[in-house]
Amino acid sequence: MKIEDIPIEAIRRPLPRQNDPEKVKALMASIQEIGLQEPIDVLEVEGQYYGFSGCHRYEACQRLGHETIRCRVRRAPRAVLQRHLA
C-alpha cells in the first residue's frame, strides 16, 4: 500500500453514503486548521480509483475546494472491486 495525493474528481464513490452534516462541518474546520491527518482508503483497479471509506473526510475536502486528497492506495483486481460492490 502506498500513500499519494489523488485528484478528488478521479475518485469514484460507487456506494451511496449518508454523511452526518455536523461531522463534515467539524472536519472542515479541523482540516482548515491542521490539514487532513488521516488519509482515506481507495482501491486502484485498472487505473481507476474507488473510495469506500472516509466519506466524511472526502466530503469535507470536496466542500473546502481541495483539488486532491491524501489516500492510502491499494491495487486490486476487478474481482476484489466486485466483492466491495456486492
Protein Blocks (a to p, Z undefined) as FASTA:
>chain_A
ZZddddfklpccfbccdddfklmmmmmmmmmmnopfbdcddddeehiacdfehklmmmmm
mmnopabdcdddddddfklmmmmmZZ
